Amino acid sequence: MLNNVIRELKRFGEETKIINKRIILMFSGGKDSSLALYLLKEAGYNVSALTFFHKWSWPEVLRWGMKFTKKLGVTHYLIDITEGLKREAIGRKGPICIHCKKVMLWNAKWFAVNNGFELIAKGDNANDKIIGTLLDQCPGDIRICEIPKIGIPIFRPLIKYKAREIEMLTNEAGIKPYRMYEHGRRKQWREGCPLQYIDEDTRITEELMDLAFRVNYKVSKIARERKVRISVRVPSFEIMCWNCDNETLKEVKKVINKETL
């Protein structure tokens, strides 16, 4: 399956004449963006990686991503968006991911413009398609779409593949992103950063952002050790866990109790 996907991606790039254009891929170090970067590189695209991080990003994931791009031989740019995220999110209600994505997309646009990149690539898959969004209403092949506000074409090489196909392809390619064993906000295993666990009806503060990182970083160690998925919402301290036993829950509650003393 992997070779077929690479051949199809190469054919698409040659047909649309984008294979030799400079492409910057928004690379989080997760499964989708890692696979997208791998496929583009293997298909012969002129692709570089762009990672946005902030004060509350998982350090282990960032380090894994840097090793992965080095192994692929891909140029990797890193940009700290801590201050931009604080300006955009603090004082507003969640989910914080909405505010963070806005900061990342606009930073990606200006980075691309100022550094001569002609397309921005993303790792969206078919399960990320949302009815009504601009990217999914483009005429023709939705793998490439132009949004006038952004002014640079958005390229989504995985958008026609479902999550289960992405899983098969990453396994075949031997890609094993670093897992924090988060619960994720959706049913599928979607890791990101601890800030997604700030309660959605709560006004965002820097103190809450610090708390979300602190609690979930400690909890992730328990989750990794026990091979279960756990996250804790703040400030409600709601525990979200897949397949947790009573002993695991006790350990998580100890972490929460220390934070509430």
N, C-alpha and C positions, 0 to 999 in steps of 0.2 A: 504493500500500500504506500509506503514512504516514497519509494522510487517513482511511482505513478504520480504522486502529488508534486514531487520536485519537477518532473517532466512537464506537468500541466502548468505549473507556476512559471517555468522557463518559457514555455510556449506563449503564455499570456503576456509576459514581459516583452518578448520579441514582437508580438502582434501589436501591442499598444505602444511600443518603442520607449518603454520606461526602464528596461533592464539596465541600461547604462547611465540613467539619470541618478543624481545623488539623492539618496533616500535616508532620512533619519527616522529610526524606529523608537517609539516610546517604550522603553524596556524597564519593567518592574522587577524582573528576576523571577516572576511567577511562571506557571506552566505555559500559558498561552503566548506571552511575549517571548519566552525562551524558544518555543517551537517556531514562532514566526521568524525570529532572527536566524535560527538554524536553517530553515527552509529557504529563506531569501539568499543567504550566503551560499548554500549548496546549489541553488539554481543559477548562481552567477550574477546576482544583483550587486550594485554598488551601494551597499548598506552600511550605516554606522548606527550605534546604539546611544540612546539618550536616557539617563536615569535621573529622576527627580527624587531627592530625599529631604528629610527635615529632621528636626531635633528628636522626633518621636518615632522615626523609622526603625524597623528591626535591623540591628547591625549585622546579624548573621546572614540575613538575606542579601544585604548590600555586598558583603564580602563574597558570598557565593556568586553573585552576578558578575562581579569583577573577574573572578577566576574563569567563569564560563565564557565571557567575551574574549578574554586573553587566549583561551584554548581555541576559540573559533578564528582568532586572528582578525577580530573586528575592532575598529576604533570605538572607544567608549567614552562618552562625555558624561560628567556628573554635575548636577546643579542643585545647590541648597536653596529650597524654597520656604524655609522656616518663616522668615519675616513676611513674605507675601501671603502665606497661609494664615498667619496671625491677623494680618490686616483684613483679609477676606472673611474669616470665620468668627473671630471673637465678637461676642455680642449678638450673634445670630443663632437661630435654632438649627438643629441638625436635620437630616444626617450630614455629618461633616464632609462625607465623600463628595457631595454636590459642590461644595465650595472648593475642595481640593482639586477636583477634576478641572474646574474652571481655571484655577491658577496654573495647573500643568499645561492645559491646552494653549493658553495664551503665551506662556513661556516657551512652549515648543514652537509656536508660530514665529515668535521674534528670534528665537535661536536659529531656526531654519532660514529666515530672511537674511539675518546678519552673517550667516556662515555659508551661504550659497547652496543650500539644500533645496531640491525642487519638489519633493513630496514628503509628507509626514505619514509614517506607517504606524498602525496600531494592531494589537493582538486580539481584537474582538472576534468571537466565534458566533455561530448561528444561534446559540442560546442567549446571546447578548442583544439580539435584534429586538427593538421595541417599536410597536405600531405608532406611527406618527412622527418618529424622529427624522430629522432632515437626511441623515446619512443613509437611511433605509428607503428613501423615496427618490433616489437619484435615477434618472432614466438610464437604460442599458445595464451593463454589468455593475452591480453595487460594490464590487471590490474597489473601484475607484470612484470617488465622489468629491465634488467641489462645493464648498460652502462659501458664498460671497464674503461673509464676515471674516472668515479665516484667510481667504485669498490664496491658499495653497492646497492642492489636491490631497485628500486623505485616502490612503491605500490600506485596505484591510484584507490581507492575503488569506486569512482563516475564516472569513465571514460565511462561507458556504459549508463549513464543517461543524457538526454538532459536537457537544462536549464529550460524548463517548468516543467519537472518532479522534478527537484531540488526544484523549487518553491513550488510544491505540498508537497513534503516531509518535507521541513522546516516549512511549515504551519502546517502540521499534528503533527510535533514534538514540535510545539510551540516555535521555535527558531526565535527570532527577533533581529538580529544584529543592532547595532547603525548605523544609516544612517547620513552621512554628507550632503546628497542631492547634491552630485556631478553630473555633467553632464555625465562624463565618456567619454573615447575616442572612444568607439564603440557604436553601436546602442543599444545593451542590456545594462542594468543598471549595470555597472561594476565599483564599487568604488575601490579606492586604496590609493593613497596619492597625495598631491598637486603637487609633482614634475613631474607628468605625463603631466602637462599642460605647461611645457617649450616647446616653439616652436621647432619642430623637426630639422629645418635647422639652428638652433642657437648653437653656441659653449657654452657649459655649464660652468658656473662660480658659485662660492659660493654665490655671490651677487644675481644672478638669482634664485638660489634655495631658498634664503631667501625671495625674492620678490614673487615667486610662492606661498610660504606658507602664507605670510602675506596677499596678496590679496585674495586668495581663502579661507582662514580661515574667513576673514570678510564677504566675499560673501556667505559662507555656512550658516552663521547666518540668512541672508536675505532669503536664499533658504528654510531653515528649517521652518522659521516663516510663509512663504507663501506657503509651500508645493509644490514647483516647483524645478526643477533640474537646477543648474547653476554652471558653471566653467568659469574661465577666463584664456586664454593663455597669456603667457608672453615671450618676451617683446612686442609682437604685441598688447596686450590687446584686443584681439578678444573675444567677449562675446559669450559663447555657452549656450543656454537655451532651455529647453523644457517647452512649455506652459506659457511663460512669458508675462505679460501684460506691457503696457507702464510705469505704476507706478513702477513696479519691475525693469525694465530696468533703470529707472532714478536713483533708489537707488544704483544699481550696478555701474552706471557711476560716481556717487558721490565718491564711494570707489576708482575707478580708477583715478579720477581727483586728489584726495588727494595724491596718489602715484606718480603722474607725475608732481606735483608742484616743 
